[in-house]
Every structure is written in C-alpha cells, then in structure tokens.
Amino acid sequence: MENTDTAILLIGYGGPEKAEDIMPFLEEVAKGRPIPRDRLEEVAHHYELIGGRSPLNEFTYKQAKKLQNYMNLSGLCTPVYIGMRNWHPFFHEAVSDMSRDGIKNIVGVILAAHQSYVSWERYMNEVRKACDDTGCRFNFRYTRPMFDHPLFIESCADNIKDCLDNIPADKRDGTKLVFTAHSIPVEMAEKSSYVEQFTESSRLVAEKLGHHNWITAYQSRSGSPREPWLEPDICSVIGELGKEGTENVIVQAIGFLCDHVEVLFDIGIEAKEAAEQAGVNLYRARTVNDDDKFIRALEDIIKSELPF
C-alpha cells in the first residue's frame, strides 16, 4: 500500500563531498561558536588526509536508497528523504521538498545509535526550527534509538568477526575488543542514557561474538580542556594496552552509523599511530555503513511507527 502523504526523513550530520566544500562546511559547523580559525584549518587538514572529502553523505544516500528498496518490497512504498544539519540537503531544504510533494506525516530517523542532547534532542530542535522558518507543517514521529536492535548488533558483530578472522586462531581470545563512541561533556552525559546505551550495545556485540575480552573508550573529544568530558580516550587506552603486553586490538566505532572523519582520521590515522608507538597491532572494524542487516534494522524501527 502506497503512503502518499507519509514520508521517512533520515536525519544526519552532513559532510563535505569535495575539497572545495571542506572550509565552507566547517564554517557552517562552527557558526555561532568561538572556534579559532587555526582550529578549523587543522580539522580541514584531517579531511585532506582522508581523501579531501567525507564519505558520510555518500553512505547516507546509499542507506536511503537501500531503505527505499526495502520499503517498496514490503509494499509500503513510503518515500525516503534526507536532511542534514551541516550540509546539503539542509533541514530547511528537506522539509521544503517534502511540503512541496504533499507530505503531511513524517517518520524521523535520527542517524545516531545512542541518545544524548547533541546526538538526539539538538537534531529534533533544529528540524522543528526548519519547519517553523519555512512555514511547513507536518505530523512528526521519531523512531526509537537502535542501540540494542538485534540486526544492528548482528551487523556490528559481523564486521568485528571479519577482523578476528585475520588474526591467528591461537591469538583471538587474547585480542582486545575496544568499542568507541564520541566523547561528550560529563555533565551532558549525566542527563541522558548515552553511556548506558553505548555500554549495552558493546556488551551485546561482544556477547553475540562470544568474546568476553572487551572494553569501552571514547574518541574525538573537542571543546574546552577545562570542561570534563567522558574518558578514557582511545589513544590513551591503546597506550595502556601496549604496556600490558596486548598484541592485537580491534577497535569498532560503534557510536557511528557510517564512516566519516571521526572514524577514518581519529581511528584510522590517529589511533593507528598510537598503536604503532605502543607496539600494538590495530584492526579497525567497519561501521555498519549500508550493510543490509543494518538497513533491515532501520526498516523494522520505522515500520513500528506506521501507519500514522
């Protein structure tokens, strides 16, 4: 059955798609915040080191296309739109397109597995502001977070297993799994279930693998050094593991639903360098990206909000 007035909105962070987008994108991210120009240039260099672009938008479009196919196969044929906080299509562009297309009901899917103000409520507030600014009116429902959805867990576990398969069988039990999520201010974390959800995701994946040698860490800290943020930092953890004699470490950035600069630079380059210094073999397990099991998890949580 076709839902002619209902749509799905995938809600993401956004990212630069080519080299000339990098600085305008970073200026958009920094808008209204006193971030020094040299810090923006430093982050711009991170993008240059991973190929002069972010794969975030590309993966989000792949996720949307696969999700649309699944919805069509199920007979719902509910159209899928994309809205980004920091790059095209911006939220105001997405809601304008949906209003033009006659959409009245929206199932919002925030592309974050774990809830905090910056990963969840801020997105809801900015989508609401985009509707107010454009004069577009919709009935909204948001899906629940998928931190414990069995297919999300299975997809994450599959990607770690790919790494384990590259480690000699007699060394797999001694391999440390380190799950990471974006660090946030401690005060903010205390007002949400972010840490609990992140820890539960990690526990479920390790349990799925039958691998009990795991820990959690945080990455990509920003903000004032005077403000306490969630710790321990992944690079510090790798250093300590090296001192303990750990030979193999698998890091999975389970707090991210696709690869982008925080994954490819912060783990793929920065943490990799820390591992080399510590004498540790570091394996980076893929994020879920557009894996079919993850897309089926998206489909499942969306269907629980339909019909309107």
N, C-alpha and C positions, 0 to 999 in steps of 0.2 A: 504494500500500500504506500503510495507516494504521499509524503508530508509536504504539501505545497506551501504552507505558511510557517513551517518549523525548520530550523537550521541548527547545525553544530558549529560552534566557534572555538577553534583551537587558539589558545591564548599563550603567547610566548614572549621571550625577552627580545629577540631580534639580534641581527648581527650584520657586519659589513660583508657585502658579496664580492667586492673587488677592491683593489688597493686604494683607489681614489675615494672610496666610501669610508675608509678607516677613521680619519680625523673627524669628518662630519658626524659619524656615528658616535665617537667618543665624546664629542661636544654635546650631543643630544643626551647621552647618559649622564654627563656632568652638569646639565642645565640646572641652575639654581643652587649649586653646591660649590663651595670654595675650594675647588681642586686645582692645584698649581699646573701651569702649562707643561712644565717639565715632567710631571707625573703622567699626563696624557701622552706625551711623546714617548715615555718609557713603555706604556702599555701598547702604543701603536707599534713599537718595535717587536713586542710579543707577537702581534698579528703578522708582522713581516716574517718572523721566524717560522711560522706555521703555514706559510704559503701566500701571505698577503690578503687573506680573506678568512671569514669564519664559515664553517660548514653548517652552522646552526639553521640558517634559513633553508638551505638545500634539504637537510634532513626533515625539517618541519613540513616542507612541501611533499616530500616522499611519504611522511606519516599521513598527511591529509589525503593523498591520492590512494594509498592502500586502505585507509579507513573508509573512504568513499566507495571503493570497490566492495568491501565487506558489507557496508550498509546496503548497497544495491543488491548484492547477492541474497541478503536476508529479506528483501522485498520492501524495505523501508524507504530507500531512495532519498533519504534526508540529505540535503546539500551540506557540504563541509566548507567553511570559510576559515581564513587565518587572520589573526590580528596580533600585532607586535607592539610591545611597549616602547622600543627604542629605534625601530627602523620600519621601512615599508614592508608590508602594508600596516601603517599605524592603526591604532584602535579606531580613530575617527574615520579613517578610510574604510575600514571593515564594516563598521556599523552603518555608514552611509550606503555602502554597496548592498547590505542586507535589507535596509529600508527601501531602497530603490527596487529591489527584487521582490518586494511584497512580503518579506518575512515579518512575522509577528511574535513568534516564540523562539527563544534561543536556549540551547543547552550549552553552557560554557564549560570548557575543559581546560583547566589551568595546567600547563605542562611542567608541573613540579610534583615530585612524589611525596614530599614532606612539607608540612604546614608550619609557616611562621608568618609574621607580618609581611616581610619583604618577598616571600615566595608565594603568598596567597592573598591576604587582605589587600595589599597595595595594588595588585592586579585588578581585583574586583572594584576597588575605588576608582581606578583610572579608566576602566571600561565604563563605569557609571558616569564619570565626568565626560567621557567622549560622547555618550548618549545625550547628556544634558547640553553640551556645547553644540551638537549638531541638530538638536531638537528631535532626535529619533527616539521612539518609544517601543519597548519590547517587554514581553513577559520573560523573565530570566529564571533559569535553574542552573545550579552548578553541580557537577559530578563530585562524588567523594574522592579523596586522595587515594591513590592506588598502591600505597606503600606496602600493603600486605596482600595484594591481589595475587592469587596462585599463578596466573600466567605471567605477570610481571616478575615474580620471584623465579619462575622457571626460566624465563629469558635471561635474567641476570646470571643464574647458575650455569646455564649453557655456555655463556661467554667465559666464565671462570674455568669451566671444565676444559675449554679449548686451550687455556694456558697450562692447566695441570697436565694435559696430555703431552706437552712439550718438555716436561720435567721428568727425569728418570724415575721409574716406579718406586725405587727404594728411597727416594728423597721427597716423595709427595707428602707424606704425613708430617714431615718436618718443615714443609713450606708454610709460611705465614700468610694468611689472607688479611689484607687491610682494606676495609671499606671506608670510603671518604664521602663527606658532604661539605658543602660550602660553609665555612665558619660564619657565624653571626654574633652580634653582641650578646653577652651573657644575660643582660637584663631583658633583652627581647626574647631570648630562648626561654627564660623562666616564665614568660607569659603565654607560651604556646606548648604544643606537644611535639615540637620539632625533634628534639633529642630522642624522645621515646619512640617516635615513628621511625627515625633513622636507625636506631638500635634494633628495633623489631625487624625491619627489612633485612638488616645484616644477619641477624640471628636466623631468620627463615631461610635465607640463601645458603648459609653455612650448613644448616640442618638438611636442606634439600640435597646438598653435596655429600652429607655425611662427614664433613670436615670440621673438626672442633677446634682447630688451631687458628683462631681469628681474633681480630681486634678492630676497633673503630678509631678514626682520626679525622682531622678537619683540614681544609685547604683553602687557598685563595682569600685569605684574610685581607681586609682593607680597612680604611678608617683610621681614626686617631690611635696612636700607640698607647695613649693614656687610658683608653677605654678597654676594659677586659672583654675579650672575645673567646668563643669556645676553643678549647685546646684538647689534646695535643695536636700540633701541626704535623702534617705528613712527613715533611723533611726531617724534623726532629725525631720522629718515630723511626724512620729508616736508619738514622744515625745510631740510635739506641739498639736497634735490632742487629746492626752490624757489630756493635761492641759485644753483644750477647752471643755472637757466632752464628747467627741465622744466615743461611746461604742463599735461599730463594724466597722472594716476596712477590706476591701477586696483589696489585692494587686495583680495586674497582671503584670508580667514582659513581657510586650507586645513587648519590644525590642529584645526578644529572641525567636527563632523559635523552640526550644526544650529545655527540662530541661537539665541543666548541673550544674557545681559547682556554678556559679554565681546565679543560681536560687535556688538550693537546700540548699546551705550554706548561701549565702548572704541574701536571703529572708526566707528560711525555718528554719534557725537556728538563724542567727544574728538579723534579723528584728523581728523574733518571740520573742527573748529575750528582745528586746527594747519594744515590745508591752506589755509583761508581766510586765516590770518595770513601764510602763505608765498606766497600768490598762485597756488596750485595748484588745478586742477580735480580733485577726488577723486571717483572712482567706486567704489562698494563692490560687488564681485561677490558674489552669493549663495553661501552654503554649500550643501552637497548636500541638506540637509533630507530630504524624502521623494521626491526625484527618482527616476523609475523605473529609470534606469541604476544609480544607487547601490543601490537595493533589489535589483536583479538581481545586483550585486556581493556583497551580503550573502548572498543565496541561494546563490551559487556557492561562497563560502568555507565556508558551513555544510554544503552537500552533500558537500564533501570530507571531512567528519568523520562522515558517515553511510554505511552503518548502523553502529551500535555493535557 
